[in-house]
């Protein structure tokens, strides 16, 4: 005997509710990503030349944290670099960090290469973009170049640290000039001695400077006193400078000497004749010659001029 199944209205309502819950769960799983479907979100647009397998619902990360998901992907072919438009929704708590200088990078997850979008905020704290605004994209090649440069910088820093460790080890062992400076106290002793000598030399220079200043002050005082004496017509120098008698006497003496020299040059007087008349010189020279002859003859023949008799 065949049994008939009757569905009541209450059973239909329960079944419909279950279907609705399952549908909402499926929608949330495809649209909410790792974020809650009840969180308030803002949307932004970004344009790529090729999304390389990005799909609706792919996660959107910021600093490794999932902050939203991809809502839609469509071809737009605006230009050669903007052929695919991607709409993303992110939570409002990270929206202040999405500024006009922020960038969006397309990346891969895991071995299978599932795609995701990474938001790279800019350090400058500008105002956020408007809801539905456009965020500039960054080519993966640019990011790889940045990472490569970072790796090279880290490698270079590691090499520098290694060289520094080697240098410090040599210094600790007393090798090389730096090792000698670090371990030998002779340089310290010499520097200490040099500092002491320089201190003593500086003190001597200061003392000498004081003596020089005192000497200069004394000289200045002496010059001032001399100038005062000259101005007051006191002392020998003051007399010489201010008394006209000395000048008059010098002028008179100069005039007399000039008269005498004129007379001599004119062969006037005895001195003038002696200076200008050569006959006197000749007679005196002849007289001196005859006197020399007479004296020599007296020395040779004294009996001729002197006669001695005892008795």
Secondary structure, 3 states (H helix, E strand, C coil): CCCCCCCCHHHHHHHHHHHHHHHHHHHHHHHCCCCCCCCCEEEEEEEECCCCCCCCCCEEEECCEEEEEEEEEEECCCCCCCCEEEEEEEECCCHHHCECCCEEEEEEECCCCEEEEEEECCCCCCCECCCCCECEEECHHHHHHHHHHHHHHHHHHHHHHHHHHHHHHHHHHCCHHHHHHHHCCHHHHHHHHHHHHHHHHHHHHHHHHHHHHHHHHHHHHHHHHHHHHHHHCCHHHHHHHHCHHHHHHHHHHHHHHHHHHHHHHCCCHHHHHHHHCHHHHHHHHHHHHHHHHHHHHHHHCHHHHCCCCCC
